[in-house]
Amino acid sequence: MKNVVVVGSQWGDEGKGKIVDWLSSEADIIVRFQGGHNAGHTLVIDSVVYKLRLLPSGIVRKNKISIIGNGVVVDPLALLEEINEIKSKGVEVNPDNLILSEAATLILPFHKEMDDIREDAAGKSKIGTTRRGIGPAYEDKIGRRSIRVMDLASENNLDKRLDVVLSHHNAIRKGLGKTEFKKEQLKKNLLNIAPQILKFSQPVWKKINEFKSQNKKILFEGAQGVLLDVDHGTYPFVTSSNTVASSAATGSGCGVNSINYVLGITKAYTTRVGEGPFPTELTDKIGDLLGTRGKEFGTVTSRKRRCGWFDGVLVRQTLKISGIDGIALTKLDVLDELDEIKMCIAYEINGEKYDYLPASVDDQFMAKPIYQSFKGWKSSTVGIKKFEELPENAKIYIKELEKFVETRISSISTSPERNDTILIQDPFNL
């Protein structure tokens, strides 16, 4: 029995949706452990497209239990909207197949407004957030003033908790020349939806312990990527949570000894959404080609993604930080038409050579990639399911990539279709 954690090894958008759905068919329990509705997965099953934001990918499959852990920040209205959207496509969602941690922090309207206020005020220094209130909600969690799912069960407690959090937010709003946020209508709205939210609420740590004792296979599903981790990413251009694999334990209450295998989803090139350093970014016709062929637009925001060559230095760094055991290499087919393919193998910063990306954001912006070049294969890899059938130059690129990042490639994705995958190593059956 294996419990598997899936994380993105780059800046997110690595194609986790397809891989997580593929693994979900083997798992019994699927757990979302961090982030909010700022990150999404797109699944295509029997020609039906599902765009998930808060709900774990297992929700679209029968006889699976999906869990939203305590590490997730939950917009209750967005959650109910997503549940209704999924139900309209024939998917059953009920307390038997969806569990929401009673300890999860709620994203409330003033969080989203604060996101907007800060981004607009920052001007050219903006972070590039999705403006969904994720960061401000995590701030309140750390500041011990957040409203959690369990608080919806008591009007008296909710009233007190709202006083605490609004005293903080209204002081900031006043200082920024904004009107104060009124409590009463928000409290009324929350109490109205409370029964719909609370019916899914359970102590997740306890449920996971029960599932472990029953030898259930558990898949822990991360959002975004390691390079957006608030500690280990390109700070301050990061998300507000820890996206590394170890967060699966803290974000669900399962204990680190529950994790048996960490799978890093890794795109065959590199993309990034929003602001921040991106050493291998391509702003030329090749960058445009990668974006077009890869359909590089955000699932949640529809923002165009910045595209560039594969950054081996960064991926090797994130694999070490997150303890990744194997790589699921995605979107290999996007490179099919290129005459030449490049991989970053080092940086030059102020005349010095680096084999890692320094933590200083100034150094990150100045990092110039040093490339190793490969001949393109100029033939289609779409739908190939055996490694031996790949073009010779594609095999050379993959093997050199694997050697450089010092981590075994466990699968290779050759199209968005779930079955178009070269399986080398099954994380659940090692």
Secondary structure, DSSP 8 states (H G I E B T S, - for coil): ---EEEEESSSS-SSHHHHHHHHHTT-SEEEE-SB-TTS-EEEEETTEEEEESSS-GGGGSTT-EEEE-TTBEE-HHHHHHHHHHHHTTT----TTTEEEETT-EE--HHHHHHHHHHHHHHGGG-----SSSHHHHHHHHHTT---BGGGGG-HHHHHHHHHHHHHHHHHHHHHTT-----HHHHHHHHHHHHHHHHTTEE-HHHHHHHHHHTT--EEEEEEEEGGG-TTTSSTTSS-SS--STTHHHHTTT--GGG--EEEEEEESSEEE-SSS--TTB--SHHHHHHHHHTT-B-TTT--B-EEE-EEHHHHHHHHHHHT--EEEEE-GGGGTT-SEEEEEEEEEETTEEESS--S-HHHHHH-EEEEEEEE---S--TT---GGGS-HHHHHHHHHHHHHHTSEEEEEE-SSSTT-EEES--TT--
